Amino acid sequence: MSVPFYVSPEQIMKDKADFARKGIARGRSVVVAQYADGVVFVAENPSKALHKISEIYDRIGFAAVGKYNEFENLRVAGIRLADMRGYSYDRTDVTGRSLANAYAQTLGSIFTETAKPFEVEIVVAEVGADEASDQLYRLTFDGSVADEHGFVAMGGSAEAIAGALSAAWAPGQDLATSLRQAVHALGEHGTEETRELPASDLEVAILDRTRPRRAFRRIEGAELEALLA
């Protein structure tokens, strides 16, 4: 009689985490940063059909890196949850914190209960009445949640990009400044070679706190080129 093959739980979790990190590292990075009037999302993404950045609800945005089909499933599930809660109770009951908690439970269950974890990292951002009340939640593949302030970088070169932003970003700066800082950090540290990213290779959106209800808006074309100039 053969002896069953045994692998310790610690080794299984380590292997899963290493697998997920490698998958995420293969993707291009995303930056989410605060500015005086809201939150800006910047992704290196030349595709015009497959988005890394999306609206979830009135004042809540979503950004992700990793495997597209997996974070797209999470995005759709978040929209459905937000719509259901807003319809059943009140639109103000839909918050970034509640969505981040729901995503954390989902990712944590998938990581511990299935053979293959999701190869994703996501950010849920909610714009508030002022810069101090903005909320940025970063969620990793194992369901861990971090409440970030100022900016968040995700993807394979996240540490280098975050280091560049920490030396440049400051509270209260305008949209153009935050956008150019994010694009510069992505171009300088997003890959092994320093590049100048054109507007056509970027996906950019904002949560604008000055808008009356739906704060999410994409920035494209001539408007994006003017901000980068």
C-alpha positions as CSV (number, residue, x, y, z in Angstrom):
1,M,0.0,0.0,0.0
2,S,1.4,3.4,-1.0
3,V,1.8,6.2,1.5
4,P,-0.3,9.3,0.6
5,F,1.7,12.3,-0.5
6,Y,1.7,15.0,2.2
7,V,2.2,18.7,1.8
8,S,2.1,20.9,4.8
9,P,-0.6,23.7,4.9
10,E,2.1,26.3,5.2
11,Q,3.8,25.1,2.0
12,I,0.4,25.1,0.2
13,M,-0.3,28.7,1.1
14,K,3.2,29.7,0.2
15,D,3.0,28.1,-3.2
16,K,-0.4,29.7,-3.9
17,A,0.9,33.1,-2.9
18,D,4.0,32.8,-5.1
19,F,1.9,31.7,-8.0
20,A,-0.4,34.7,-7.6
21,R,2.5,37.1,-7.3
22,K,4.1,35.8,-10.5
23,G,0.9,36.2,-12.4
24,I,0.4,39.8,-11.2
25,A,4.0,40.8,-11.9
26,R,3.5,40.0,-15.6
27,G,0.9,42.7,-16.0
28,R,1.5,46.5,-16.5
29,S,1.1,48.7,-13.4
30,V,-1.7,51.0,-12.3
31,V,-1.5,54.1,-10.2
32,V,-4.3,55.6,-8.2
33,A,-3.6,59.0,-6.7
34,Q,-5.5,61.8,-4.9
35,Y,-5.5,65.4,-6.1
36,A,-7.3,68.5,-4.8
37,D,-10.6,67.8,-6.4
38,G,-10.8,64.0,-6.4
39,V,-8.9,60.9,-7.3
40,V,-7.1,60.0,-10.6
41,F,-6.6,56.5,-12.0
42,V,-3.8,56.0,-14.4
43,A,-3.1,52.7,-16.2
44,E,-0.7,51.7,-19.0
45,N,-3.2,50.1,-21.2
46,P,-3.2,50.6,-25.0
47,S,-6.4,48.5,-25.4
48,K,-9.6,50.6,-25.9
49,A,-11.9,47.6,-25.3
50,L,-10.4,45.9,-22.2
51,H,-10.5,48.3,-19.3
52,K,-8.5,48.2,-16.1
53,I,-10.4,51.1,-14.6
54,S,-14.1,51.4,-14.1
55,E,-17.0,53.0,-12.3
56,I,-18.6,51.0,-9.6
57,Y,-21.2,53.4,-8.2
58,D,-21.9,57.1,-7.9
59,R,-18.7,58.2,-6.2
60,I,-16.8,54.9,-6.2
61,G,-14.2,53.7,-8.7
62,F,-12.3,50.5,-9.4
63,A,-8.9,49.7,-10.7
64,A,-7.2,46.3,-11.1
65,V,-4.1,44.5,-12.4
66,G,-3.5,40.9,-13.1
67,K,-5.6,38.4,-15.1
68,Y,-8.4,40.2,-17.0
69,N,-11.2,37.6,-16.8
70,E,-10.7,37.3,-13.0
71,F,-10.8,41.0,-12.1
72,E,-13.6,41.6,-14.6
73,N,-15.7,39.0,-12.7
74,L,-14.9,40.9,-9.5
75,R,-15.8,44.3,-11.1
76,V,-19.2,43.0,-12.3
77,A,-20.0,41.4,-9.0
78,G,-19.2,44.7,-7.2
79,I,-21.5,46.7,-9.5
80,R,-24.3,44.2,-8.9
81,L,-23.8,44.4,-5.1
82,A,-23.7,48.2,-5.2
83,D,-26.9,48.4,-7.3
84,M,-28.7,46.0,-5.1
85,R,-27.8,47.8,-1.9
86,G,-28.6,51.2,-3.3
87,Y,-31.9,50.0,-4.6
88,S,-32.9,48.1,-1.4
89,Y,-31.8,50.8,1.1
90,D,-30.4,54.2,0.0
91,R,-27.7,55.3,-2.4
92,T,-25.7,56.7,0.5
93,D,-25.5,53.2,2.0
94,V,-23.2,52.1,-0.8
95,T,-19.7,52.9,0.4
96,G,-16.2,52.1,-0.6
97,R,-15.6,50.4,2.8
98,S,-18.5,48.0,2.4
99,L,-17.4,47.0,-1.1
100,A,-13.8,46.5,0.0
101,N,-15.0,44.2,2.8
102,A,-17.1,42.2,0.3
103,Y,-14.1,41.9,-2.1
104,A,-11.9,40.9,0.8
105,Q,-14.2,38.1,1.8
106,T,-14.5,36.8,-1.8
107,L,-10.7,36.9,-2.4
108,G,-10.0,35.3,0.9
109,S,-12.4,32.5,0.3
110,I,-11.0,31.8,-3.1
111,F,-7.4,31.8,-1.9
112,T,-8.1,29.4,1.0
113,E,-10.7,27.1,-0.5
114,T,-9.8,26.6,-4.2
115,A,-6.7,25.1,-5.8
116,K,-5.9,28.2,-7.9
117,P,-6.0,31.7,-6.3
118,F,-7.1,34.8,-8.3
119,E,-4.1,36.5,-9.9
120,V,-5.3,40.0,-9.2
121,E,-4.8,43.1,-7.1
122,I,-7.5,45.8,-7.0
123,V,-8.2,49.2,-5.6
124,V,-11.6,50.5,-4.5
125,A,-11.6,54.3,-4.3
126,E,-14.3,56.5,-2.9
127,V,-14.2,60.3,-3.3
128,G,-15.4,62.3,-0.3
129,A,-16.5,65.9,0.4
130,D,-12.8,66.9,0.8
131,E,-9.3,65.4,0.3
132,A,-9.2,64.2,3.9
133,S,-12.3,62.1,3.5
134,D,-11.3,60.3,0.4
135,Q,-10.9,56.5,0.8
136,L,-8.4,54.2,-1.0
137,Y,-8.5,50.5,-0.3
138,R,-6.0,48.2,-1.8
139,L,-6.9,44.5,-1.9
140,T,-4.5,41.7,-2.7
141,F,-5.0,38.2,-4.0
142,D,-5.4,36.6,-0.5
143,G,-8.1,39.0,0.7
144,S,-5.8,41.3,2.6
145,V,-7.0,45.0,2.8
146,A,-4.9,48.1,3.3
147,D,-6.3,51.6,3.8
148,E,-4.0,53.8,1.8
149,H,-3.5,57.5,1.7
150,G,-2.2,59.8,-1.0
151,F,-1.5,57.2,-3.7
152,V,-1.4,53.5,-4.5
153,A,0.7,51.6,-7.0
154,M,-0.1,48.1,-8.1
155,G,1.5,45.6,-10.5
156,G,4.9,44.1,-11.2
157,S,6.8,47.3,-10.5
158,A,4.7,48.6,-7.7
159,E,7.5,49.2,-5.2
160,A,9.7,51.2,-7.6
161,I,6.7,53.3,-8.7
162,A,5.5,53.9,-5.2
163,G,9.1,55.0,-4.3
164,A,9.1,57.5,-7.1
165,L,5.7,58.9,-6.2
166,S,6.5,59.2,-2.5
167,A,9.3,61.6,-3.4
168,A,7.0,63.7,-5.7
169,W,3.4,63.6,-4.5
170,A,2.0,66.2,-2.1
171,P,-1.5,66.9,-0.7
172,G,-3.6,69.5,-2.5
173,Q,-1.9,69.4,-5.9
174,D,-4.0,69.8,-9.0
175,L,-5.1,67.1,-11.5
176,A,-2.4,67.8,-14.1
177,T,0.4,67.5,-11.6
178,S,-0.9,64.2,-10.1
179,L,-1.4,62.8,-13.6
180,R,2.0,63.8,-14.9
181,Q,3.7,62.3,-11.7
182,A,1.8,59.0,-12.2
183,V,2.7,58.8,-15.9
184,H,6.3,59.7,-15.3
185,A,6.6,57.0,-12.6
186,L,4.9,54.4,-14.9
187,G,7.3,55.3,-17.8
188,E,10.4,55.3,-15.6
189,H,9.8,52.2,-13.5
190,G,7.0,50.3,-15.2
191,T,9.5,48.2,-17.2
192,E,13.3,47.6,-17.2
193,E,13.6,50.4,-19.8
194,T,12.7,54.1,-19.2
195,R,10.1,55.2,-21.7
196,E,7.9,58.2,-22.4
197,L,4.3,57.0,-22.5
198,P,2.1,58.6,-25.1
199,A,-1.6,59.4,-24.4
200,S,-2.6,56.6,-26.7
201,D,-1.0,54.0,-24.4
202,L,-2.8,55.3,-21.3
203,E,-6.2,54.7,-19.7
204,V,-7.1,57.6,-17.4
205,A,-10.2,58.4,-15.4
206,I,-11.1,60.5,-12.4
207,L,-13.5,60.7,-9.5
208,D,-14.4,64.4,-9.5
209,R,-15.8,65.6,-6.2
210,T,-17.2,68.7,-7.8
211,R,-19.7,66.7,-9.9
212,P,-23.2,66.6,-8.3
213,R,-23.7,62.8,-8.2
214,R,-21.8,60.5,-10.6
215,A,-18.2,61.5,-9.9
216,F,-16.5,59.0,-12.4
217,R,-15.4,60.4,-15.7
218,R,-12.9,59.1,-18.3
219,I,-10.2,61.5,-19.7
220,E,-9.3,60.8,-23.3
221,G,-8.1,62.4,-26.5
222,A,-7.3,66.1,-26.7
223,E,-8.2,66.6,-23.0
224,L,-5.7,64.0,-21.9
225,E,-3.0,65.3,-24.2
226,A,-3.5,68.9,-22.9
227,L,-3.1,67.7,-19.3
228,L,0.1,65.8,-20.2
229,A,1.6,68.7,-22.1
